Amino acid sequence: MTVVVIGAAGDLGRRVVRFLEARGAAVRPFTRRDGYDLADVASLDTAFAGARAVFLQSSPSREQVDLETNAIEAAERAGVARIVKLSNIPLAGLDAGLHGNHRVIERRLAASRVASTLVQPSFFTTVVERQRDALDRGYIVLPFGRGKLAWVDPDDIAEVAAEALVRDLDGAIVVTGPEALDGDEVARRLSVKRLDPPIDEWREMVAGSGMDPWLLDSTVHLFEAVARGALAGVSPDVQRVLGRPPRRAFRL
Ligand SMILES: NC(=O)c1ccc[n+]([C@@H]2O[C@H](COP(=O)([O-])OP(=O)(O)OC[C@H]3O[C@@H](n4cnc5c(N)ncnc54)[C@H](OP(=O)(O)O)[C@@H]3O)[C@@H](O)[C@H]2O)c1
């Protein structure tokens, strides 16, 4: 069976490729460095020809709905049997921005004749690596107060996605780690000091770094939800799908 992996050269995509190959699937990488692009419909048609399934992901951006819709339409044209979409966990009150985009794409998939699986992860543990400079200086910025978060190891997301692709699993799979950790505990496991600035201060700090205001707004709303404990739930789905508990986050 041939599976197209969008973003196969990225951190998560590489892991999905590894778990697919371990399950005997033939992988067709879809990467911008090889000339494929979700914005380029002809490249989608070329890549999807004869494929049985697609792992669909893209970057958090304003264009996400258009880009992923291009892929869904190409899958419909090519007669692909299944799309496994990397999404996020739906949160009450977050209906616009990044979360809104994922919900729109999920509804488009539900209306498609292509079968689909939604992989809905919590925060990836690897996002802390985006603060490499701070970590090297001995601190990390986690601006969500006492809120706990069930951080997930990206290997668990990738392995669940591979299972869904190979075993044709339907529905939504919520992927979290085995426990919810607050920011202080994350800092302790990483052996650094934690900074927890008020969210308005954090927004001002980051706005100067050139982050798209649309993404910045979405991130602020997300951190406010985390502070309220909205992502503290631990999901049974890794155990259900993989038959083992999720990996521990930031293992010491
Ligand atoms: N990070 C988290 O904690 C988290 C939590 C829950 C959900 N999510 C969701 O997971 C998804 C990925 O997030 P991320 O932070 O991992 O993003 P990311 O680092 O930007 O990775 C996105 C991947 O998609 C590929 N991609 C993006 N645009 C593309 C295009 N036009 N054509 C082909 N490939 C394209 C990228 O390929 P290149 O290698 O070419 O850049 C990259 O491999 C997002 O939808 C996000 O909402 C993330």
Ligand as a Chemical Component Dictionary entry (heavy atoms), coordinates in Angstrom:
data_LIG
# 
_chem_comp.id                   LIG 
_chem_comp.type                 NON-POLYMER 
_chem_comp.pdbx_formal_charge   0 
_chem_comp.three_letter_code    LIG 
# 
loop_
_chem_comp_atom.comp_id 
_chem_comp_atom.atom_id 
_chem_comp_atom.alt_atom_id 
_chem_comp_atom.type_symbol 
_chem_comp_atom.charge 
_chem_comp_atom.model_Cartn_x 
_chem_comp_atom.model_Cartn_y 
_chem_comp_atom.model_Cartn_z 
_chem_comp_atom.pdbx_ordinal 
LIG N1  N1  N 0  3.070  22.020 17.669 1  
LIG C1  C1  C 0  2.092  21.649 18.498 2  
LIG O1  O1  O 0  2.249  21.573 19.735 3  
LIG C2  C2  C 0  0.740  21.283 17.938 4  
LIG C3  C3  C 0  -0.260 20.818 18.808 5  
LIG C4  C4  C 0  -1.485 20.426 18.277 6  
LIG C5  C5  C 0  -1.720 20.515 16.911 7  
LIG N2  N2  N 1  -0.734 20.985 16.098 8  
LIG C6  C6  C 0  -1.018 21.074 14.654 9  
LIG O2  O2  O 0  -0.054 20.328 13.946 10 
LIG C7  C7  C 0  0.163  20.918 12.662 11 
LIG C8  C8  C 0  1.661  21.105 12.419 12 
LIG O3  O3  O 0  2.144  22.017 13.372 13 
LIG P1  P1  P 0  3.707  22.251 13.539 14 
LIG O4  O4  O 0  3.878  23.190 14.647 15 
LIG O5  O5  O -1 4.406  20.920 13.582 16 
LIG O6  O6  O 0  4.007  22.982 12.132 17 
LIG P2  P2  P 0  5.345  23.011 11.286 18 
LIG O7  O7  O 0  6.534  22.837 12.185 19 
LIG O8  O8  O 0  5.256  24.240 10.443 20 
LIG O9  O9  O 0  5.262  21.703 10.368 21 
LIG C9  C9  C 0  4.341  21.631 9.334  22 
LIG C10 C10 C 0  4.740  20.589 8.300  23 
LIG O10 O10 O 0  3.871  20.754 7.167  24 
LIG C11 C11 C 0  4.644  20.956 5.993  25 
LIG N3  N3  N 0  4.021  21.988 5.160  26 
LIG C12 C12 C 0  3.591  23.214 5.556  27 
LIG N4  N4  N 0  3.117  23.897 4.502  28 
LIG C13 C13 C 0  3.284  23.105 3.408  29 
LIG C14 C14 C 0  3.005  23.266 2.033  30 
LIG N5  N5  N 0  2.467  24.403 1.526  31 
LIG N6  N6  N 0  3.295  22.240 1.197  32 
LIG C15 C15 C 0  3.852  21.101 1.666  33 
LIG N7  N7  N 0  4.145  20.894 2.974  34 
LIG C16 C16 C 0  3.862  21.879 3.830  35 
LIG C17 C17 C 0  5.984  21.475 6.486  36 
LIG O11 O11 O 0  6.927  21.155 5.515  37 
LIG P3  P3  P 0  8.365  21.876 5.392  38 
LIG O12 O12 O 0  9.282  20.886 6.050  39 
LIG O13 O13 O 0  8.552  22.038 3.924  40 
LIG O14 O14 O 0  8.275  23.193 6.116  41 
LIG C18 C18 C 0  6.179  20.739 7.797  42 
LIG O15 O15 O 0  6.730  19.467 7.591  43 
LIG C19 C19 C 0  -0.610 22.248 12.647 44 
LIG O16 O16 O 0  -1.813 22.075 11.959 45 
LIG C20 C20 C 0  -0.866 22.511 14.121 46 
LIG O17 O17 O 0  -2.051 23.264 14.323 47 
LIG C21 C21 C 0  0.488  21.360 16.565 48 
# 
loop_
_chem_comp_bond.comp_id 
_chem_comp_bond.atom_id_1 
_chem_comp_bond.atom_id_2 
_chem_comp_bond.value_order 
_chem_comp_bond.pdbx_ordinal 
LIG N1  C1  SING 1  
LIG C1  O1  DOUB 2  
LIG C1  C2  SING 3  
LIG C2  C3  SING 4  
LIG C2  C21 DOUB 5  
LIG C3  C4  DOUB 6  
LIG C4  C5  SING 7  
LIG C5  N2  DOUB 8  
LIG N2  C6  SING 9  
LIG N2  C21 SING 10 
LIG C6  O2  SING 11 
LIG C6  C20 SING 12 
LIG O2  C7  SING 13 
LIG C7  C8  SING 14 
LIG C7  C19 SING 15 
LIG C8  O3  SING 16 
LIG O3  P1  SING 17 
LIG P1  O4  DOUB 18 
LIG P1  O5  SING 19 
LIG P1  O6  SING 20 
LIG O6  P2  SING 21 
LIG P2  O7  DOUB 22 
LIG P2  O8  SING 23 
LIG P2  O9  SING 24 
LIG O9  C9  SING 25 
LIG C9  C10 SING 26 
LIG C10 O10 SING 27 
LIG C10 C18 SING 28 
LIG O10 C11 SING 29 
LIG C11 N3  SING 30 
LIG C11 C17 SING 31 
LIG N3  C12 SING 32 
LIG N3  C16 SING 33 
LIG C12 N4  DOUB 34 
LIG N4  C13 SING 35 
LIG C13 C14 SING 36 
LIG C13 C16 DOUB 37 
LIG C14 N5  SING 38 
LIG C14 N6  DOUB 39 
LIG N6  C15 SING 40 
LIG C15 N7  DOUB 41 
LIG N7  C16 SING 42 
LIG C17 O11 SING 43 
LIG C17 C18 SING 44 
LIG O11 P3  SING 45 
LIG P3  O12 DOUB 46 
LIG P3  O13 SING 47 
LIG P3  O14 SING 48 
LIG C18 O15 SING 49 
LIG C19 O16 SING 50 
LIG C19 C20 SING 51 
LIG C20 O17 SING 52 
# 
